[in-house]
Amino acid sequence: MSHAPSRNVQIYSWATYDFANTIFSMNVISMYFPLWVTGDMGGKDIYYSLALSASMVAAALTMPLIGAVSDQRRVRVPFLAALTLFSAVFTALIGLKLGLLAGLVLFALANYGYQAALTPYDTLLPEVSRGVDVGKVSGLGVGLGYLGSIGGLLMVKPFVEHGGRTAAFVPTAILFALFSLPAFFFIKEAASKKSKRPVEIRRNVRKIFLTLRNTRRYPGLARFLTANLVYSDAVNTVIAFMAVYASKVIGFTDTEIMRFMITSTVFAAVGSFVAGRVTDRLGPRKALFIALGLWSFTLALTCLSFSRTMFWAVGPLAGISLGSTWVSSRALVARLTPPRKFGEVYGLYNLGGKFGFVIGPLVWGGVVLAFEPLGLLRYRIAIFSLLVFVVWSIWILKGVPDSAEKETACRVRGNY
């Protein structure tokens, strides 16, 4: 007679998936694919921008439907497994050296699977954490995610040293799938009766727009979500293109870029820990202002880094800024949103984060293309454009109160 895995086994299996998917995120999105496009294949930054943005739009548009279907069928693990394996297969195919255009298409498909899989993964959190604090389980996943970023780089490094950047994709795909297996086999969803009603796509889309419109009822929430979209454009573009900047402008080797990424990841973990305490002490709004102020300084320093030594300081600062931004942002969502609406608004907040992977990369690619006659200076102009996004988001955020209970007279009028 078989027994269901214990609650702790299911919790660690769920969190291990964070370890798995950050291997993909770091190795493919942040490190080797953009370098392969712009370095090995001689492609323009805008090519990577278009592939990344297209896959993010597709993910953002279909994730609500995936969530609705999985809710109605009362199962998440099969969706998680299918989308993860979809991503892993197309990641491996990039390594077959089929050419630049084919590589971009394969990357878009792989990234779509990776992003879309986050919907069933996130909705499994309440399932696996029953009887355990959700925050602790979520924090375990975040911690393993940081380890996955570092571990993925280190495990793939020997393949890259032997076969070049193209050799990174097959082992990354294998590692992504391999470390995902515990989630597929050890998470047991509670048996429940499936709904026989057909999934109503139009109704689910209408619900998203209704939730968006209703955010105006809560002081500062719509304004915060707008600020989140703006600074996410900058932050996500840094994640996607920092390796390209380090390679082309600073002259870092792949090994130096890997060390730079690992350093940034370690400091992101430190930043998350410290930001949690700062958020508790000062409140999420002030903590987010501090995080965005640090981003402004970091991007300005990146623009002005004309020596390798100076640029090394950017890694830790970017890591601390990144960790602090996500911690304070999530806390501010909770502070501004009534508990009964948290699920809807948090979904909208995540949707904004996905679209933050669309505009920023396109702006980066467009700036680098438009200022091509200026040589490497165009990359510094692209970084400056991201600084503009951050400063703009700070200005928007100034109209956001500390909580929904305070400053009730502060209503959003849409005049951003």
C-alpha positions in Angstrom: 0.0 0.0 0.0 1.5 3.3 -1.1 1.6 6.3 1.2 1.5 10.0 0.2 4.8 11.8 0.8 5.0 13.7 4.1 4.3 17.4 4.2 8.0 18.2 4.7 8.9 16.2 1.6 6.3 18.0 -0.4 7.5 21.4 0.8 11.1 20.7 -0.1 10.0 19.2 -3.4 8.1 22.4 -4.1 11.0 24.6 -3.1 13.5 22.6 -5.1 11.6 23.7 -8.3 12.9 27.2 -7.5 16.4 25.8 -7.6 15.6 24.3 -11.0 14.0 27.2 -12.7 16.6 29.7 -11.6 19.2 27.5 -13.4 17.3 28.4 -16.6 16.9 32.0 -15.7 20.5 32.6 -14.9 22.1 30.5 -17.6 19.8 31.3 -20.5 18.1 34.7 -19.9 20.9 36.5 -18.1 24.1 34.8 -19.2 24.7 32.6 -22.2 21.9 33.3 -24.6 22.3 37.1 -24.9 26.1 36.6 -25.2 25.6 33.9 -27.9 23.3 36.3 -29.9 25.4 39.4 -29.6 28.8 37.8 -29.5 29.0 34.4 -31.2 26.4 35.1 -33.8 27.1 38.8 -34.3 23.4 39.7 -33.8 22.1 43.0 -32.7 20.7 43.6 -29.2 17.3 44.3 -30.6 17.1 40.7 -31.9 17.3 39.4 -28.4 15.0 42.2 -27.2 12.3 41.2 -29.7 12.5 37.5 -28.9 12.4 38.1 -25.1 9.5 40.6 -25.3 7.4 38.5 -27.7 7.7 35.5 -25.4 6.8 37.6 -22.3 3.7 39.1 -24.1 2.6 35.5 -25.0 3.1 34.4 -21.4 1.4 37.4 -19.9 -1.7 36.9 -22.1 -2.0 33.2 -21.6 -1.1 32.9 -17.9 -4.6 33.9 -16.7 -6.1 31.2 -18.9 -3.7 28.6 -17.7 -4.6 29.6 -14.1 -8.3 29.4 -14.9 -8.1 26.0 -16.6 -5.9 24.5 -13.7 -8.3 25.9 -11.1 -11.3 24.4 -12.9 -9.7 21.0 -13.4 -8.4 21.1 -9.8 -4.9 20.0 -10.9 -1.6 22.0 -11.2 1.2 19.5 -11.3 0.5 18.2 -14.8 0.5 21.8 -16.1 3.8 22.5 -14.2 5.4 19.3 -15.6 4.2 19.9 -19.2 5.3 23.5 -19.4 8.7 22.8 -17.7 9.5 19.9 -20.1 8.3 22.1 -23.0 10.9 24.8 -21.9 13.6 22.2 -21.3 13.2 20.6 -24.8 13.4 23.9 -26.6 16.3 25.1 -24.5 18.3 21.9 -25.5 17.4 22.5 -29.2 19.2 25.9 -29.0 22.4 24.0 -28.6 22.1 22.2 -32.0 23.6 25.3 -33.7 20.7 25.8 -36.2 21.5 29.5 -36.8 20.6 32.8 -35.3 16.9 33.0 -36.4 16.2 29.5 -35.3 18.0 30.1 -32.0 15.8 33.2 -31.3 12.6 31.3 -32.1 13.7 28.4 -29.9 14.6 30.8 -27.1 11.2 32.5 -27.3 9.5 29.1 -27.0 11.7 28.0 -24.1 11.2 31.3 -22.2 7.5 31.1 -22.8 7.4 27.6 -21.1 9.5 28.8 -18.2 7.4 31.9 -17.6 4.0 30.1 -18.0 5.0 27.3 -15.6 5.2 29.9 -12.8 1.4 30.1 -12.7 0.7 26.5 -11.6 3.9 26.6 -9.5 2.8 29.6 -7.5 -0.7 28.3 -7.0 0.7 25.1 -5.5 2.1 27.1 -2.6 -1.1 27.0 -0.4 -1.4 23.3 -1.3 2.0 22.3 0.0 2.2 24.7 2.9 -1.0 23.6 4.7 -0.3 23.7 8.4 3.0 25.6 7.8 3.6 29.3 7.6 3.3 30.3 3.9 6.0 32.9 4.3 8.5 30.4 5.5 7.8 28.0 2.7 8.0 30.8 0.1 11.3 32.0 1.7 12.7 28.5 1.4 12.0 28.6 -2.3 13.6 32.0 -2.7 16.7 30.8 -0.8 17.0 27.7 -3.0 16.5 29.9 -6.0 19.6 32.0 -5.2 21.5 28.7 -4.8 20.2 27.5 -8.1 21.5 30.7 -9.9 25.0 30.0 -8.5 24.9 26.3 -8.8 23.6 26.4 -12.4 26.6 28.6 -13.5 29.1 26.4 -11.8 27.7 23.1 -13.1 27.6 24.3 -16.7 30.9 26.1 -16.6 33.0 22.9 -17.6 30.8 22.4 -20.7 31.2 26.0 -21.8 35.0 25.9 -21.3 35.2 22.9 -23.5 32.6 23.6 -26.2 31.9 27.4 -26.0 28.7 29.2 -25.2 26.5 26.9 -27.4 27.5 24.0 -25.1 25.6 25.6 -22.2 22.1 24.9 -23.4 21.8 21.1 -23.4 23.2 20.7 -19.8 21.1 23.6 -18.7 18.0 21.9 -20.1 18.9 18.6 -18.4 19.6 20.3 -15.0 16.3 22.3 -15.3 14.3 19.1 -15.9 16.3 17.0 -13.4 15.8 19.2 -10.4 12.2 19.7 -11.3 11.4 16.0 -10.9 10.7 16.1 -7.1 7.9 18.6 -7.7 6.4 16.4 -10.4 6.5 13.2 -8.3 6.3 14.1 -4.7 3.6 16.9 -4.6 0.3 15.2 -4.1 -2.7 17.5 -4.7 -5.8 17.0 -2.6 -8.5 15.1 -4.4 -11.4 17.2 -5.4 -14.3 17.1 -7.8 -13.5 18.6 -11.2 -15.8 21.3 -12.5 -17.7 20.2 -15.6 -18.3 23.7 -16.8 -16.3 24.8 -19.8 -13.6 27.4 -19.2 -14.9 30.8 -20.1 -12.0 32.7 -21.6 -14.0 35.9 -22.1 -15.2 35.9 -18.4 -11.6 35.4 -17.1 -10.3 38.3 -19.3 -13.2 40.5 -18.2 -12.3 39.7 -14.5 -8.7 40.9 -15.1 -10.0 44.3 -16.4 -12.5 44.5 -13.6 -9.8 43.9 -11.0 -7.7 46.6 -12.7 -10.5 49.1 -12.6 -11.4 48.3 -9.0 -7.8 49.1 -7.9 -8.9 52.8 -8.0 -11.1 52.1 -4.9 -8.0 51.6 -2.7 -5.8 54.7 -2.1 -2.5 54.6 -3.9 -2.9 51.0 -5.3 -3.3 51.9 -9.0 -0.5 54.4 -8.7 1.8 51.8 -7.1 1.0 49.2 -9.8 1.9 51.8 -12.4 5.2 52.5 -10.6 5.9 48.8 -10.4 5.4 48.4 -14.1 7.9 51.3 -14.8 10.7 50.2 -12.5 10.2 46.5 -13.5 11.1 47.6 -17.0 14.5 48.9 -15.7 15.2 46.0 -13.3 14.3 43.2 -15.8 16.4 44.9 -18.5 19.4 44.9 -16.2 18.8 41.2 -15.6 18.7 40.5 -19.4 21.5 42.7 -20.6 24.1 43.2 -17.9 26.2 40.3 -19.2 26.2 42.0 -22.7 27.2 45.3 -21.1 30.0 43.7 -19.1 31.3 41.9 -22.2 31.2 44.6 -24.7 31.8 47.8 -22.7 33.9 46.6 -19.8 35.7 43.8 -21.6 35.0 41.1 -19.1 35.6 37.5 -20.1 32.9 34.9 -19.6 34.6 33.7 -16.5 34.7 37.2 -15.1 31.0 37.7 -16.0 30.2 34.4 -14.2 32.0 35.7 -11.0 30.2 39.0 -11.4 26.8 37.2 -11.6 27.6 35.0 -8.6 28.7 38.1 -6.6 25.4 39.8 -7.5 23.4 36.8 -6.5 25.0 36.5 -3.1 24.4 40.2 -2.4 20.8 39.8 -3.7 20.3 37.2 -0.9 21.9 39.6 1.6 19.7 42.5 0.3 16.6 40.4 0.7 17.4 39.6 4.3 18.3 43.2 5.2 15.3 44.6 3.3 13.0 42.5 5.3 14.2 44.1 8.5 14.2 47.6 7.0 10.7 47.1 5.7 9.4 46.0 9.1 11.1 49.0 10.8 10.4 51.8 8.3 7.4 50.5 6.4 7.4 49.1 2.8 6.9 52.5 1.1 10.1 54.0 2.6 11.9 50.7 2.1 11.0 50.8 -1.6 12.1 54.4 -1.9 15.5 53.4 -0.5 15.7 50.4 -2.9 14.9 52.6 -5.9 17.3 55.3 -4.8 20.0 52.6 -4.6 19.1 51.5 -8.1 19.5 55.1 -9.3 23.0 55.2 -7.8 23.9 51.8 -9.2 22.8 52.7 -12.8 24.6 56.0 -12.6 27.7 54.2 -11.4 27.3 51.8 -14.3 27.2 54.7 -16.8 30.3 56.2 -15.3 32.4 53.0 -14.9 35.4 53.4 -17.1 37.6 51.0 -15.3 37.2 47.3 -14.5 37.8 47.9 -10.8 35.0 50.5 -10.6 32.6 48.2 -12.4 33.1 45.4 -9.9 31.3 47.6 -7.4 28.2 47.5 -9.6 27.6 43.8 -9.0 27.0 43.9 -5.2 25.0 47.1 -5.5 22.8 45.7 -8.2 22.3 42.5 -6.1 21.3 44.4 -3.0 19.0 46.7 -5.0 17.3 43.7 -6.7 16.7 41.8 -3.4 15.4 44.9 -1.7 13.1 45.9 -4.5 11.2 42.6 -4.6 10.9 42.3 -0.8 9.6 45.9 -0.2 7.3 45.7 -3.3 5.5 42.5 -2.2 5.1 44.0 1.3 3.6 47.2 -0.1 1.1 45.2 -2.2 -0.1 43.6 1.0 -0.2 47.0 2.9 -2.3 48.7 0.2 -4.7 45.8 -0.5 -7.7 44.6 1.5 -7.1 41.0 2.6 -10.2 39.7 0.6 -8.7 41.1 -2.6 -5.1 40.1 -2.1 -5.2 37.2 -4.5 -6.6 39.2 -7.4 -4.3 42.2 -6.8 -1.2 40.1 -6.4 -2.0 38.4 -9.7 -2.2 41.8 -11.3 1.1 42.8 -9.6 2.8 39.7 -11.1 1.2 40.5 -14.5 2.8 43.9 -14.4 6.1 42.3 -13.6 5.8 40.2 -16.8 5.0 43.2 -19.0 8.0 44.8 -17.3 10.0 42.4 -19.4 8.6 43.9 -22.6 9.1 47.6 -22.8 12.5 47.9 -21.1 14.3 45.4 -23.3 12.7 47.0 -26.4 13.9 50.4 -25.3 17.4 49.0 -24.7 17.5 47.3 -28.1 16.1 50.4 -29.8 18.6 52.8 -28.2 21.6 50.5 -29.0 20.4 50.3 -32.6 19.6 54.0 -33.0 23.0 55.2 -31.6 25.1 52.5 -33.4 27.3 55.2 -35.0 28.5 56.2 -31.5 30.1 52.8 -30.9 30.3 51.5 -27.3 28.9 54.9 -26.0 25.5 53.7 -27.1 25.5 51.1 -24.3 26.0 53.8 -21.7 23.1 55.8 -23.2 21.0 52.6 -22.9 21.9 52.3 -19.2 21.0 56.0 -18.8 17.6 55.2 -20.4 17.0 52.7 -17.6 18.0 55.3 -15.0 15.2 57.5 -16.5 12.7 54.6 -15.9 13.7 54.3 -12.2 13.6 58.1 -11.6 10.2 58.2 -13.3 8.9 55.4 -11.0 10.1 57.2 -7.9 8.1 60.3 -9.0 5.0 58.1 -9.5 5.5 56.4 -6.1 5.5 59.7 -4.3 1.7 59.8 -4.5 1.3 56.4 -2.8 0.3 56.3 0.9 1.9 54.0 3.4 -1.3 51.9 3.6 -4.8 51.6 2.5 -6.0 52.8 5.9 -4.0 56.0 5.8 -4.5 59.1 3.7 -7.9 57.9 2.5 -8.4 61.2 0.8 -5.5 60.3 -1.5 -7.5 59.0 -4.5 -5.9 58.1 -7.8 -7.0 60.3 -10.6 -4.9 58.7 -13.3 -2.9 61.9 -13.9 0.5 60.2 -13.8 
